[in-house]
């Protein structure tokens, strides 16, 4: 099952840095702490740790372990706040409680050692990530022999939970991934991606969906949504009550959406330029033709925002003025701080991908899913190992996790260009440093009011990195840029409909030179940020006109009902 938990194909993946994983297990699950595996890891990265700092950490550790032993000898169960060990079974037996407490102490000490390492920032980040991965993997909650909850479940069910757990594990081995939800509870077009519409254009890379109006009149300028090509589009249209698509339609906008293809081998030679020209630029042009408007509103989400911004910079460089407003949701334009994803990106790993895929082939969707899960392993990996396999529980239905498991491949050349030029070399932020379709890309040429959104707890696009777009767009008219910060993470922060009355967001009347300065001046407002965005959109959407009665026009006739064929294609996960 190891291939389900780790990124595949990288020459220096974090798992390879450990001399003996069994030694780590022993170290984390017994009070006899042996730091040799940690030392081996540090040496692999050419790093050091100050002996005086290590000595102090060891002294603190021995004191805490002595206190823990005293509690054990007096039959007093230690207090454990970690959610992995809060069930009564962990407290009912002092031995299990002590085992959990000793593990947590050892884990804290190892992470403190990782923080104390003296190394270059990128190497230190990799060391910390590597240690965190192994610490999380070796939790006693993850093993049947050390998990009293799972053992009690076996007794209560007379072995049925164990049989179910083994069956779940075998099924997931066939899938090549851990099941996070009951996938049989959902079907695209039936109970997710259900907003009414029609496909009005398609080519090899995408289908363009036009959605049915829900108001008698609409704004004259339509709205084009460009979702990430790394995932399926229906994160923006999960259920009617949490659909950004439906919300925009209800506000009186004629909404178009790009549904990216899930590439197969026949598209394995497609490039970044193809995704710009045959993807985003073509979508903009079709929306312009159908609506009869020279300018439209456009929104890009995550890498969809990066693609959209690149396409707009290209069009503005050619003298076109295609948008009346731009919205970017959790989007990188400046990749100076890519967050924890940086552990997967260095010259060696990018070069290997280029050797494997740079001239053709597919970057499998399962590799993306594996890498992203490793960023939050306790929530996205070990939580399900414990529930599905050790306790034999069926994962509950959850639309967002169903979407998360619906992987998408990428063409190798496109993916490799993206990795090197943007993530590794950060060339997009510098005017003229990168060329696309024969044009030098300069983001400052985009001349449109811009709404930029970041999520405060985003581990994929740190909100401070999203804020950097404020400086790159409209540099001489920065007052045209509006930044809004939402609570929660990369997905949950974005998908936050007003009716739920959940979370909060921060906003300020002006932009500042730094994200921290902006946050110091920002005001927190309870609830969803969506009304702020739709207010911005309405200001740039033009006059009200009668809602269109038909999809498309004479040149672009409906091809099939939404959600279309492309979104239903599954990636090969074998």
N, C-alpha and C positions, 0 to 999 in steps of 0.2 A: 504493500500500500504506500510505500515511501514516495513513489512518483506522483501521488495525489496531493502530497503536502508540500512539495518543493518545486521551484521553478526549474524548467528543464533546459539543458543544453548550454548553460553558462560555464565557462572554464574555471571560474573561481567562485562558485556558488558557496553560500555560507555553510552549507552542510559539509562541504569538502574540507573546511578549515579545522575540523575536529579530529584529533588523532585517534580517539577511541570513544565513541558515543556511549558505550557501556560504562566507561569510567565516569562520564557525566551523570548517568543515571544513578550510579552508586553514590556519587558525591552529593547529589541533590536530595537523595531520599534517605540518607543516613546522617547521624550527627558527626561522624568522622570526616570532616571537610578536607578534601584533598584538592589543592588548586592547580595540580599539574596539567589537567586538560585546558584550563584557562591560560596558563603560561604558554602552552604549546600554541594555542590560538594566537596569542599576542605576538609570539615570535614569527609566526607565519606572515604577519603583516609588517614585520620589521619595527614594531613599536616597543616601548618600555613603560615601566611604572616605577615611580619614585619609591625606593625601599622604605623611607620614613613614613610615607603615606600608607604603604602596604602594612607596615608594622602597626600603625594606629588602627587600621581597619581590622587587622587580626585581633588586636587587643579588645576592641569593641565587640567583635564577634564572640570571643571567648567569654566575655562578661554576659552577653545575652544568652549564650548557650548554657552557661552555668545556671542562670536564672530559670531557664527552661527545664533543666534537669531537676532543679529543686521542686518545681511544680509537679514534675512527673513522679518524683519519689514520695511526694505528699498526696498523690492521687488526685491532684487538682487539675482539672482540664484547662488548658490555656485558652485565652480569649482569641478567637479567630474572626477577623472581619472580612476576609476575602470571600467573595460570593461563591467561589468554587467549593467552599467547605462549610457553608452555613446550614446545610441540612442536619436534622437532629442526629442522624447516624454517625456523623463525625464527632459529635460531642458525647454521645452515649457511651463510648468506649475510650478511656484515656489513651490507649495505645494508638488508636487512629488519630485522635486529636493531637497527640505528641508528634506523630509522623507528619501530619499536615503542618504543624507549627515549625518543625525542624526544616522541612522543605522550604517554607516561606522565609525563614531566617537565612538559610543557605542561598536562596535566590536573591534576597536583598543584598547580601554580602557580595555575590558575584556581580550584580548590576552596579554596585558601588565601585567595585574594582574596574569594571568596564568604563565607568565615568572618570576614573582616576588615571586612565591610560594616557600617556604622552605620545601623541601621534598627530599627523596632519589631519585636518577636519574630516576629509572624506574617509581616510583609513579608520579614524576613531568611530565614525558613524557605522562603518561596516562591522567593526568589532562589537559595538554595542548591539547592533541588529543581530549578529550571529549568536551572541550570548543570550539575548532575549529569546530567540527562536528555540534554542536548546533548553533554556530554563522553562519556557512554557510547555514544551513537548514532554518534559520529564516530571510534570506534576503528578502526584499520586492519584489524583482524580482521573487520570487518563488510563489507568491500568486496573484490570479486574482484581488482581491479587491485593491491591492497596486501596480499593474503593469500596467502603462499606455500604454505600447506597446501592451499588450494583449487586453486591453480595446479598443484601437483604431482599432485593427485588427477585433474585433467583429463588430464594427460599419461599417468598410469598406466592410466586407463580409456579412453584414446583418445576422449575427449570425452563418454563416456556419463554421467559424473557431472554435467556441465553440462546435458545434456539432461534428466536426472532432476530436477535442481535447478529448472529452468524449469518442468517439469511440476508439481512440488510447489508452486511459487509460484502458478501459475495455479489449482490446486485450492484453495489457501488464499484466494485472491482471491474465489473463488466462495463460500467459507464465510464470509468476512469476518473471519477470525482466523487466527493462526498455529497449526498443528498441533504439539502438544507430546508426543503419544503416538500409537501406532497404535490409533486408535479402533475399527477393525474387530475388534480382539482382545477386545472386551468387549461384553456385552449385559446390561442390567439385568434381574435375575431369573434369569439363566443362570449368570454367573460373578462378578457383583457384586450386592449386595442379595439374598443367597440364604438368609438365616435363615428357617426355616419359620414361617409364621403365616397370619393371615387378616385381611382388612379387615372390621371389625365395625360401622363407622359411617362415613358420608360426608355432607358437605354441599358447598356451592359452594366453600368455602375449603380443606377438608382431608379426607383420609381418615385414620381411626384404625386402626392395625394392632395386633393382639394376637398375641404370639409364643408358639409352642408350648413348654411346659415341657420341660426336659431332666433334671429331678430328680423323684423320687417325691413329695417334699414341697416346699412353697414357703413363703415368708414370707406372712403374711396380708395385709399391706399391699402393694399393687402399686406398680410404678414407672412413671411417665409421663415419656417423653423428648420434649422440645420442641426440635427442631433449628432452625437459622436458615431463614427463608423466602427468603433471598437465594440459597441453594444447595439442592441436592437432599439429602434426608435420609440417603442411603446412605453419606455420609462416616462415619457411625456403624455401618455394616454393609458394609464393602467386601468383604473375604474372611473366611472363618471364622477364620483365624489372627490377624486384626487387627480383629475386630468387637467394638466396645464392647457392642452389643446382645447378641451371643452370650455374651460374658463375664458380663454381668449375669444372663442366663438360667441359665448354668452355676452361678452362685452361689446359685441358688434363688429368684430374683425373677420374679414374673409381670410381664412387660414389655409396655407399650403405647407406641406411638410415633405422633407426628403427622407425616403425609406431606402437606406443603403442596401446593396446586394450583400449576401453572405458569400464571399468569393469561393469558387472551386478552382481546380487546377488550371482550367482554361483561362482564368484571369490572374494567374500567378506572375505575370510579367508587368502588371500595371504599376504606374509610378505616382508620385505625389502630384506631378503636373497633370496626369490624367484625372485625378480626383478633384483638382482645381478646375480644369477646363471642362471636362465632360461631366463633372459632378456639380459643384457649387455654381460656377458661372452659367452653365446650361440651365440650372434650376432658376436662377435669377432671371435669365432671359425669357424663359417660358412663362413665369409668373407675370413679368412685364407685359408679354403679348396677350395673355388671357385676360388680364385686368385692364389693359389699355392704359396703364400708368407708367410713366417714365421712371418714377421713383416708388420704391416699396419700403416697408419696414422689414428688418431682418434680425433674426435671433440665432445665436450659436451657443451650443452647450458643450462644455469640455473641449475635446479635440475638434468637435464641430465648430466651435468658436474660433479655434486656430485656423481651420480650413477657411471659414467664412472671412476672417480678417485678411488672410493672405489673398483670397480671391478679390476682395474689395480693393485692396492696395493695388493689385494688378489692373483692375478696371479703371480706377482713378488715374493710374499712370498712363493709361491709354486715352485719357480725356473724357471718360464716361463718369456720370454722376448718378449711380443707380439706387441709392438708398436715402430715405429721409430720416431714418434713425437706425442705430445699431444697438443690439443688446447682447452682452456676453455673460454667460453663466458659468461660474467656476472654470475659467479659461486661462491657460498659459499663453502669453505673448512674449514675456520675458522669463526665460527658464533658469535664471541665476540661482533660484532656490527651489529645486524640484521636490523638496521634501524627502521622505524616507525612500521613495522610489529610486533615489540616486544610488542606493546600494546595488541596484541591478545595472547601473550604467557607468561604464568606464571604457577606456580605449580597447582593452582586451575583449570585453564582452561584446561591444559593438562590432569590432573587427570580426569576431567569430560569427555573429549574425550575418554580416556582409558576405563572408565566405560561404555560408550556408544558403543564404536567401537573396543576396544582393543582385544576382542575375536572373532570378526567377524562383518560384516556389511560394508556399504559403506559410505565414506565421500562424500557427494553430490557435484557435480561440481558447483551448484548454490551458495553454501556457499563460495567457493573460489572466484567466480565472485563478490559476494556481498562484501566480505572483501577487495578485491583489489580495487573495485570501491570506497570504503569508504576512501581509502588512498588519492584519488584526487576527492573529492565529487563535487566540482564546475564544473570540466571538464567532469566527467563521470556519474554524477547523475543530478544535478540541471540544468545544461545546457540543458539537454534533457527534463526535466520536463517543463521548460519554453517553449521550442520550440515545443515539441510534444503535450503537454496537454493544456497549456495556450494559445498558438497561433495556434494550430491545424496544424502544419507543418509536412510534411512527412520527416523523416530523410533521408539524401542523401546516395547513395551507397558508401561504403568505405570498401575495402577488409580487411584491418587490423582490423576494428571494427567487421566485420562479423566473422573473426577468433576469436576475443576476446569473442564473445557471444557463441561460439561453445564449450560448457563446457565439462569437462572430470571428471568423478568420480575417486576416489582412494579407494583401499581396506582399511578397517579400521585398521587392524593390521599393515600394511605397513606404513600408514599415522601416526599412533600413535608412532611407533618406530622412525620415522623421526622427529617428533615433540620433543620427550623427549631426545633422544640421541644426536641430532644435534642442533636443535634450543634452547632447554632449557638448556641442560647440556654441549653442545659444546665438545663432546667427540672425534670427528673425528680428531681434530687437534693434539691430544696427542698420540704419538705412543703406541700402545698396549692397549689403554683404551677402545676400542670397538672391538668386535669380530663379524665377518660375515662369515657364512658357516664354522665355526670351526677354522678360521684363525684370529689371532690378526692383526688388520689393522694398517699399518705404511706407511703413504703417502711418507715418505722419501725414501722408497724402489723403488718407480717408477723411473726408470733410462732412461729418454728420454728428448730430447729438448722440451721445453714447450713454447707455445704462450698463453699469458694470456691477455684477453681483459676486460676492464671495461668501463661503460658509466658514464660520469661526472655528469649527472643529474638523475641517477638511484635512485628511491625511494624504490625499492624492494631489490636490492643488491648494497648497497653503494659502490662506486668505490674504496674507501679506504679499504673496506672489501675484495673486489676482489683482491686487491694488496697483501693482506696477503698471498695468495697462492704462491707468489714469494719466501717467506721465508720457506714454508713447502715443496716445491718440489725441488729436486736436491740441498739439503742444502750445500753439499760440492762442488757442481759445479754450483753455482748460475749464472755463466755467460751463462749457457745453457737456462736460462729463459729469455723470452722477454715479457715485459709488454707494452701494447698500450692502451691509453685512448681515447675514442671517445666522441664527443659531443652528447647532447640530452640524452634520457632516456633509460629504460630497453629494449624496443623493437625498437624504432625509431633509437637509436644509433647503434644497431646491423644491422638492415635492411637499409643499406645506400650504394646502388650500385654506382660504380664509374661514370657511365654515367649521373647520376643526378647532379654531381658536387655540392653536398650540404655538409654543415657542415665542420668539420675539425677533426683532431686527434692530439694527442701528443705522442711522443716517445722519448726514450733516449737510449744511447749506452750501458748502464749498469744498474744493479739493485742497489737499496739503501736500507738501513735498515727501512726507513719510507716512506710512500706514499707521505707525504708532501715534503720530501727531493727530492724524485724522480721528483715530479712535478716542483720543483724549477730548476731542471737541464734539464727538457724535452723541446723539440722543437715542436712548433705547425706547422702543415702542412695542407693547405686547401684541402678539398675533403674527399674521402672515405678512410677508413683504410684497405679495402679489398685487394688492391694490396700489402700492407705490409704483410698481412697474406698469400696470395698465393705465395709470394716470399719465405717466411719461409717454406711453405709446399713443394715447389719445391726442396728446399735444402735437404729435407728428404724423397723424394718420389722415389729415385732410377733412373734407366735408362729409356729411352723411348723404348717402345715395341709396336708392332701392336695392335690396338684397338680390344677388343674382338668382335666377330661377333654375338655371341649368349648370351642370359642371362643364368646365372647359369652354371651348369655342369651336368655330368651324374648322380650325386647323388642329385643335387638340381635343379630340372627342374622348369621352370616357372609355377606358379599356376594361376595367373590372371594378367591382366595389372595393372600398377600403375594408381591411387593411392591405389588400393586395397579396401577390404571391411571394415577393422577395422576403418579407419579414417572417414568413413561415418556414423558410429553408433552415434546416439545422446544420450546425457545424459537425464535421466528422470528429467525434471525440475518442475514437478507438486508437 
